[in-house]
């Protein structure tokens, strides 16, 4: 069975691509302005945002290990931010 891609899906893929390029440009600029360690630790938070998006859009369920991992990422990032200054 052949699935055709609709114009809406193409538009959403283009929008995601444009936003991803914008995100990479801003991350590059952040690496130029701020310390690399701080910027890299903040970019790791993208993993947590993917968890949230997965739950919101795809109704995924996560185990306690996934939730503990997300909490560790958030707490380590907060620690780095608070001790970096």
Number of C-alpha atoms within 10 A of each C-alpha: 3 4 5 7 8 9 9 9 11 11 11 12 12 12 12 12 12 12 12 12 12 12 12 12 12 12 16 12 11 15 15 11 10 11 11 12 13 17 17 15 18 18 12 13 14 12 14 17 12 11 16 14 13 14 13 10 8 9 10 11 10 11 7 9 9 13 13 11 13 17 13 12 19 17 12 14 18 14 12 14 15 9 8 10 6
